[in-house]
Amino acid sequence: MTQRVAIFVSGGGSNMRALVEDMTGDHAARPVVIVSNNENSGGIAWAKGQGIATEVVDHRPYGEDRAAFEHALDAALAKHAPDIICLAGFMRVLTAGFVSPWQGRMLNIHPSLLPKYRGLHTHRRAIEAGDTSHGCTVHLVTPELDDGPVLGQATVPILPDDAPDALAARVLEQEHRLYPAVLRRFASGNTTRLDL
């Protein structure tokens, strides 16, 4: 049975594109909807151009009422009956109320070698800490921020005099390799860890 995948984006959606472009041929999954909190997301525009269904749920009208925002997200998702959610640069923290029903079926990519550097500014923090390597992690989402079982990691060296932007660009290249490879395995029922 083909797994139905919803991908959540807030910005340009380069990881979303990498996932969608890999979901062809013998892949066990297909993208059924791209969801964003930003109607001007480049990811939404790209998905429309590919003929993939899109849903935009702007978080701003809900203010601090996360539950109401997530209820609207749920309603948008329900129309497409996804089996798996992939967070791909979705810049909203989701509460336990949303995450818990999806636990074990929701993936995220994070630009650090978790458990190091949860949250933001990971590249700068890795450089400032004097680390010699950095990278990205695909993990199952739990209610705890940037936590959950690791499904895969890709490592890049931190170079002498590295700048956060240059490091970020090298990590992003690996994200585009790692996330599709992990999803391909996950959709087929393989949850063993992948290291690139």
Solvent accessible surface area in square Angstrom, and as a share of the most:
residue,aa,sasa,rsa
1,M,196,0.87
2,T,72,0.42
3,Q,43,0.19
4,R,96,0.35
5,V,0,0.00
6,A,0,0.00
7,I,0,0.00
8,F,0,0.00
9,V,0,0.00
10,S,11,0.07
11,G,35,0.34
12,G,47,0.45
13,G,9,0.08
14,S,34,0.22
15,N,13,0.07
16,M,0,0.00
17,R,77,0.28
18,A,18,0.14
19,L,0,0.00
20,V,17,0.10
21,E,112,0.50
22,D,40,0.21
23,M,5,0.02
24,T,78,0.46
25,G,64,0.62
26,D,129,0.67
27,H,10,0.04
28,A,29,0.23
29,A,0,0.00
30,R,85,0.31
31,P,26,0.17
32,V,26,0.15
33,V,0,0.00
34,I,0,0.00
35,V,0,0.00
36,S,0,0.00
37,N,9,0.05
38,N,51,0.26
39,E,119,0.53
40,N,127,0.65
41,S,2,0.01
42,G,35,0.34
43,G,0,0.00
44,I,3,0.02
45,A,67,0.52
46,W,54,0.19
47,A,0,0.00
48,K,130,0.55
49,G,67,0.64
50,Q,102,0.45
51,G,70,0.67
52,I,25,0.13
53,A,43,0.34
54,T,31,0.18
55,E,28,0.12
56,V,60,0.34
57,V,15,0.09
58,D,41,0.21
59,H,41,0.18
60,R,164,0.60
61,P,106,0.66
62,Y,73,0.28
63,G,51,0.49
64,E,170,0.76
65,D,74,0.39
66,R,113,0.41
67,A,75,0.58
68,A,35,0.27
69,F,10,0.04
70,E,10,0.05
71,H,136,0.61
72,A,24,0.19
73,L,0,0.00
74,D,60,0.31
75,A,57,0.44
76,A,7,0.06
77,L,3,0.02
78,A,76,0.59
79,K,144,0.61
80,H,30,0.13
81,A,64,0.50
82,P,12,0.08
83,D,35,0.18
84,I,5,0.03
85,I,0,0.00
86,C,0,0.00
87,L,18,0.09
88,A,5,0.04
89,G,39,0.37
90,F,19,0.08
91,M,123,0.55
92,R,81,0.29
93,V,79,0.45
94,L,15,0.08
95,T,44,0.25
96,A,49,0.38
97,G,62,0.60
98,F,3,0.01
99,V,2,0.01
100,S,58,0.37
101,P,88,0.55
102,W,28,0.10
103,Q,94,0.42
104,G,37,0.36
105,R,100,0.37
106,M,0,0.00
107,L,0,0.00
108,N,22,0.11
109,I,14,0.07
110,H,9,0.04
111,P,42,0.26
112,S,0,0.00
113,L,35,0.17
114,L,13,0.06
115,P,102,0.64
116,K,102,0.43
117,Y,38,0.14
118,R,97,0.35
119,G,22,0.21
120,L,112,0.56
121,H,113,0.51
122,T,3,0.02
123,H,31,0.14
124,R,100,0.37
125,R,78,0.29
126,A,0,0.00
127,I,45,0.23
128,E,119,0.53
129,A,63,0.49
130,G,58,0.55
131,D,28,0.15
132,T,111,0.64
133,S,46,0.30
134,H,3,0.01
135,G,0,0.00
136,C,0,0.00
137,T,0,0.00
138,V,0,0.00
139,H,3,0.01
140,L,23,0.11
141,V,14,0.08
142,T,25,0.14
143,P,64,0.40
144,E,114,0.51
145,L,89,0.44
146,D,16,0.08
147,D,45,0.24
148,G,18,0.17
149,P,80,0.50
150,V,42,0.24
151,L,6,0.03
152,G,0,0.00
153,Q,18,0.08
154,A,0,0.00
155,T,73,0.43
156,V,9,0.05
157,P,83,0.52
158,I,25,0.12
159,L,84,0.42
160,P,122,0.77
161,D,151,0.78
162,D,19,0.10
163,A,50,0.39
164,P,53,0.34
165,D,121,0.63
166,A,47,0.37
167,L,0,0.00
168,A,30,0.23
169,A,57,0.44
170,R,60,0.22
171,V,0,0.00
172,L,67,0.33
173,E,114,0.51
174,Q,33,0.15
175,E,14,0.06
176,H,58,0.26
177,R,131,0.48
178,L,0,0.00
179,Y,0,0.00
180,P,12,0.07
181,A,32,0.25
182,V,4,0.02
183,L,0,0.00
184,R,83,0.30
185,R,67,0.24
186,F,25,0.11
187,A,11,0.08
188,S,81,0.52
189,G,64,0.61
190,N,57,0.29
191,T,77,0.45
192,T,93,0.54
193,R,122,0.45
194,L,32,0.16
195,D,88,0.46
196,L,72,0.36
